[in-house]
């Protein structure tokens, strides 16, 4: 279901904007896949003000930011553990 949610967002040609609520759903799917990949070695806490959930943002704007955070932290930790 998580991969299906992400693919639907990528392939959706209804426009370049989503609500923050929709973007959060895609982001939660992405985080689920990354937690599976990294064997639940991290947690993510998403705190959004209810007042912004219906605001429009560019589609898939948050995913690269979260991806960068996850990979940077995990790479830094792996380097620290090695040496």
Protein Blocks (a to p, Z undefined) as FASTA:
>chain_A
ZZmmmmmmmmpcnbjbdcfklmmmmmmmmmmmmmmmnoopaccdddddfklmmpccdehk
lmmmmmmmmmmmmmmmmmmmmZZ
